[in-house]
Amino acid sequence: MTNNDLLIALGGHIDHGKTTLIKALNGFDGDELKEEKQRGITLDISFSNLNLPSRNIAFIDVPGHEKLVKNMIAGAFGVDLLCLVIASDDGIMPQTLEHLEIANFLGISRCFCIITKTDKSSQEDILLLKEEIHKLFLSLSIQLDTILPFSIQTQEIDKQAILLYLSNTPKPPKKDIGFFRYYIDRSFSISGAGCVVSGSALSGEVKKGDRLFVYDLAKEVSVRSLKIHSDFASSALPSHRVALNLHGVHSQELKRGFLIAPKGYLRGFHILEVALFGEKALPQFATLHIGAKKTNVTLTLIAKIKENLWFARLKTQEKIFTIFKEKFILRSNNQTLCGGEILAPITDPIKKSQKLSLLHFLLQDDFKNAFKILIEAHPKGFGLISSTQRFGLSHIQALQIAKTLDQIFIDEKNLVIYPQKTNKILQGLILEIFNKNPKALLSASSLHIKTPWASELYIQYILTSMLTQKQIQNKNGLYTSPNNSTQNPQDFIISRIYEILDQQGYAPQAPYNLYDDLGIDRKRGDLALKTLCASQKVIRLEHNLFITSKHLNQLLQIMRQIISQHSYIDLALLKEKIPLSRKYLITYLDYLDRFEDIQKSGTKRHFKHKRT
């Protein structure tokens, strides 16, 4: 599930010719807004594409003005390459540096540079500028591929060299986390179509007809259709600029930065633990830019790891649905403070000492040691269901790592790891049940109802272990106290249920409460009630109301006596005689209606024919 297309962000200082360059390459004038035309500058991100024989190139032209850097960040997120545009007559300017710094923080791995307006400078000045550009990249992780010239005067020749580079440059590898992710950068309504959003596909695949989830709204939507660069398509992949026509939401409900993905893959949090990279002093309050989203955060430094590297905690104004190692930018007062990456997208209530070690391991992708800390911090089971969001790992990869650990139990079906210390906790709970009720009959499913944090597979493992140690015994598939002398558990269950129902008389418990009190399996309990009903010892009046035949016959006698005495019976008269809740009384009155000699008029019942 890959494609060879490229998504390229154009960065650079204001008026260095980014929009002019794009127009020369594909004929697209990015400055479409009235304000842009009047002022001659790009105010927001604009999108266009270039179809080459070997691939399609999607361009994101970002604004170069210092006050519009927030729009630049939204446009540069998730791209394959940066095209850094520098005018030969101006040279390297403040937004040249800031755009390059942001691209580096966002993890864009490669860049090519276009020197524009070369007709305005001498060859000697251009060579000196090239040297300065090369020096810019020495301290960065972003790689400079090439520097190419461009001028309006020689655009046809220059254009060919640029197109040759775009046709042949290899596509940088991009990690695909296995499901579709997409930040909205625009939302609008089209007559006859409805809601349309645009954005860049970050991972996974989206198809026409897919059900998706707008996480910031907690709203499910469906994809009516999709377009890649104005052409209808059946699907879109990472590096595609794609417009989605959505059903189930109005465009006015959506905002730039809202995240769309399949339902159930992500959880949102207001607390994020992160690594921060940068030299500037960090304030307590800043603005977080992640994807196309922008929100205010409170910043708490956890520890300085080394020069220009901090662990920190971000408390966000809005809930953030992010993933492991996702890149972001922190800004304040129109200034870029630093870049960072998410280490803990899911909040864990663990000790500070554990947290610091965990962040170290996560920064190094040392998942084995990270698992050890998280298993210790979750004595009732550490779930791997969120392994993709939490670690960027598939379930298979997470299970492979878990299997290298000692002294744990892995429930592969439910993707939960239990530490060894939890074995004693669960064993203690089971023994406590037998202490309170020596005649209890247990199974993995009945225990799971009492301890829902423990999966049935894990409970079965503990029961088998206790059986081996002769702490309990097994009779016909049920686990009992070693002192329980009952020979046939099912006969015992039938006998106990009847005994309890008989004791409870006119107000019997609901079956599931009865099963829980007895500590028995629901399946076996249902079978016992079915046997009792078949023998007519117990009558089922409603889904959850079973009464012994003896007590039901007594009730019928009482109700008929009331009719004989008052010529009718209703709820009030029955309640005087049998002070029970309405739930029981209404059911008993309804049962009376089944007899042919009883007639109902409104809320009263009476005999059809007068009795003498």
Buried (B, 14 or more C-beta within 10 A) or exposed (E): EEBEBBBBBBBBBBBBBBBBBBBBBEEBEBBEEEEBEEEEBBBBBBBBBBEBEEBBBBBBBBBBBBEBBBBBBBBBBBBBBBBBBBBBEBBBBEBBEBBBBBBBBBBBBBBBBBBBBBEBBEEEBBEEBBEEBEEBBEEBEBEBBEBBBBBBEEBEEBBEBBBEBBEEBEBBEBEBBBBBBBBBBBBEEEEEEBBBBBBBBBBBBBEBEBEBBBBBBEBEBBBBBBBBBEEEBEBBBBBBBBBBBBEBBEBEEBEBBBBBBBBEBBBBBBBBBBBBBBEEEBEEEBBBBBBBBBBEBBBEEBEEBEEEBBBBBBEBEBEBBBBBBBBBBBBBEEEBBBBBBBBBBBEBEBEEEBBBBBBBBBBEEEBEBBBBBBBBBBEBBBBBBBBBBBBBBBBEBBBEBBEEBEEBBBBEEBBBBBBEEBBEBBBEBBBEBBEEBEBBBBBBBBBBEBBEBBBBBBBBBBBBBBBEEEBBBEBEEBBBBEEBEBEEBBEBBBBBBBEBBBEBBBBBBEBEEBBBEBBBBBEBBEBBBEBBBEEEBBBBBBEEBBBBBEBBEBBBEBBBEBBEEEEBBBBEBBBEBBEBEEEBBEBBBEBBEEBEEBBEEEEBBBBEEEEE
